[in-house]
Amino acid sequence: MATTFVHSTAIPIDGARTLPREYYASQEIHDLELRKIFGTRWLCVGRGDEIPKPGDYLRRQVGSAGVVILRDKAGRVRAFHNTCRHRGTRLCEAPSGSVGERIVCPYHAWTYALDGQLIGAPSTAGIEGFDKADYPLHAVHVTEWEGFVFINLAAQPEPFLTAYAPLIGKFTRFNLPELVTARRIDYDVQANWKLLFQNYSECYHCSPVHPALVKLSPATSGENDLFEGPVLGGFMVINEDVGSMTMSGRSCGVPVSNQLAEDDRRRVYYYAILPNMLLSLHPDYVMFHTMWPAGPGRTHITCGWMFHADSLRDPACDIDDGVNFWDMTNRQDWHICEESQCGVLSPAYQPGPYSPRESLSVAFDREVLKALGR
C-alpha cells in the first residue's frame, strides 16, 4: 500500500502552545521523565557493529541506571545492569571495550560469564546456603532492529514490534543492516532533551539557523506521513541540481541500496523515534542520533554516519563531505537549542503559539505529556 504524505501545515495543531518553563527546568519533571519514559520505552544504544566479537561491550547510562550491552560467546547481544551482585560495584568503567571471556568485578573479583551467570566468587565457600546460581547479573531486555540495538529497563515492556509497529518494514529498501558506520561524533549539549527533539521535528528555523542547508533543500519542502505516536516524521526535498546534503552539494557515496525509488533519490527522510533516536535517511548515507538526558538542562548526544561498504572502498567517494555538513548543522542546532534553554529559564518566558509548520513538534509534546499522564 502506498504511503500517504501530508504537508505539515495541513496537520491540525488546535492552537497548541509551547510547554511551560518547568518542563525544561524542573528536576522533578526530569526525574518523572526518566521513570515514565526512559524507564519504560525502548532506547537505541547504537549499532550491533559496535560490538562485533564476543566480550565486546558498550556502556550506557539512563539516569541512575547503568547498563552494559555485550555480545556473548554464541554471538547473541545481551544487556545487564552494570552492577555487581556482591556490593553493587560498577563492573565496566570505560564507555566501550572488551571484557574478554568473562566479566570480572574490579572490587572483589566476583566473576560472571558472558551470559550473566556468576561463575566465580572468592571466599564464599563458608557462607551458609550460598549458591552462585542465585546471583546472576540482573538482565535488561534487549532487541535488534535493522542493525540497531535497543534496550528496555521495564520489567515487562511492550514488545518492540508492537510499540514501534510503524517502523517495521518501512526502511527495508535502504539496506540498513548492511550499512557500515564510518564516523561517530559525541556532543555534550547544555539543553533539555525535548528542545532537541522539537528542533529536529521542524524546519521553521532552517532559514535563519541553517543558510547552507536551505541552499540544498528548501525549508518549506516536503511532507509527513507519521504525525502521532512514538514515531514522527516524513521527508524533505533535495534540489534538482544537488546530489545530497553535503558541503559540496554532491553525493559523497554510492547509493545505500539499489532498491531506492526515483523519489528516494530526491529526498531526505527525517524520523524522530521517541524517546532517544533520530534517523535521517539520505540516498547516499544514513545518519542517526542517540540522545541521553543528563539533567533538566543537559543532554549527551552521539551522531553516527552509515554508508554502503563500496563508499568506503571507492577513492572517488568523499564521505567526510556529508559528515562535515551535518557536523556543522548539528552544532548550529545545538547552539540555538542552548539559547532556547537559556531563554525559557527566564522569568519573562511564557508559552508561545506554535506555527502550523511546527506540527510535528506539537505531536512530540503531546506524546510526552501523554506518557507522563498529563
Rosetta blueprint (number, residue, H / E / L):
1 M L
2 A L
3 T L
4 T L
5 F L
6 V E
7 H L
8 S H
9 T H
10 A H
11 I L
12 P L
13 I L
14 D L
15 G L
16 A L
17 R E
18 T L
19 L L
20 P L
21 R L
22 E H
23 Y H
24 Y H
25 A H
26 S L
27 Q H
28 E H
29 I H
30 H H
31 D H
32 L H
33 E H
34 L H
35 R H
36 K H
37 I H
38 F H
39 G L
40 T L
41 R L
42 W L
43 L E
44 C E
45 V E
46 G E
47 R E
48 G H
49 D H
50 E H
51 I L
52 P L
53 K L
54 P L
55 G L
56 D E
57 Y E
58 L E
59 R E
60 R E
61 Q E
62 V E
63 G L
64 S L
65 A E
66 G E
67 V E
68 V E
69 I E
70 L E
71 R E
72 D L
73 K L
74 A L
75 G L
76 R L
77 V E
78 R E
79 A E
80 F E
81 H E
82 N L
83 T L
84 C L
85 R L
86 H L
87 R L
88 G L
89 T L
90 R L
91 L L
92 C L
93 E L
94 A L
95 P L
96 S E
97 G E
98 S E
99 V L
100 G L
101 E L
102 R E
103 I E
104 V E
105 C L
106 P L
107 Y L
108 H L
109 A L
110 W L
111 T E
112 Y E
113 A E
114 L L
115 D L
116 G L
117 Q L
118 L E
119 I E
120 G E
121 A L
122 P L
123 S L
124 T L
125 A L
126 G L
127 I L
128 E L
129 G L
130 F L
131 D L
132 K H
133 A H
134 D H
135 Y L
136 P L
137 L L
138 H L
139 A E
140 V L
141 H E
142 V E
143 T E
144 E E
145 W E
146 E L
147 G L
148 F E
149 V E
150 F E
151 I E
152 N E
153 L L
154 A L
155 A L
156 Q L
157 P L
158 E L
159 P L
160 F H
161 L H
162 T H
163 A H
164 Y L
165 A H
166 P H
167 L H
168 I L
169 G L
170 K L
171 F L
172 T H
173 R H
174 F H
175 N L
176 L H
177 P H
178 E H
179 L L
180 V E
181 T E
182 A E
183 R E
184 R E
185 I E
186 D E
187 Y E
188 D E
189 V E
190 Q L
191 A L
192 N L
193 W H
194 K H
195 L H
196 L H
197 F H
198 Q H
199 N H
200 Y H
201 S L
202 E L
203 C L
204 Y L
205 H L
206 C H
207 S H
208 P H
209 V H
210 H L
211 P H
212 A H
213 L H
214 V H
215 K H
216 L H
217 S L
218 P L
219 A L
220 T L
221 S L
222 G L
223 E E
224 N E
225 D E
226 L E
227 F E
228 E L
229 G L
230 P L
231 V E
232 L E
233 G E
234 G E
235 F E
236 M E
237 V E
238 I L
239 N L
240 E L
241 D L
242 V L
243 G L
244 S L
245 M L
246 T L
247 M L
248 S L
249 G L
250 R L
251 S L
252 C L
253 G L
254 V L
255 P L
256 V L
257 S L
258 N L
259 Q L
260 L L
261 A L
262 E L
263 D L
264 D H
265 R H
266 R H
267 R E
268 V E
269 Y E
270 Y E
271 Y E
272 A E
273 I E
274 L L
275 P L
276 N L
277 M E
278 L E
279 L E
280 S E
281 L E
282 H L
283 P L
284 D L
285 Y L
286 V E
287 M E
288 F E
289 H E
290 T E
291 M E
292 W E
293 P E
294 A E
295 G E
296 P L
297 G L
298 R E
299 T E
300 H E
301 I E
302 T E
303 C E
304 G E
305 W E
306 M E
307 F E
308 H L
309 A H
310 D H
311 S H
312 L H
313 R H
314 D L
315 P L
316 A L
317 C L
318 D L
319 I H
320 D H
321 D H
322 G H
323 V H
324 N H
325 F H
326 W H
327 D H
328 M H
329 T H
330 N H
331 R H
332 Q H
333 D H
334 W H
335 H H
336 I H
337 C H
338 E H
339 E H
340 S H
341 Q H
342 C H
343 G H
344 V H
345 L L
346 S L
347 P L
348 A L
349 Y L
350 Q L
351 P L
352 G L
353 P E
354 Y L
355 S L
356 P H
357 R H
358 E H
359 S H
360 L H
361 S H
362 V H
363 A H
364 F H
365 D H
366 R H
367 E H
368 V H
369 L H
370 K H
371 A H
372 L H
373 G L
374 R L
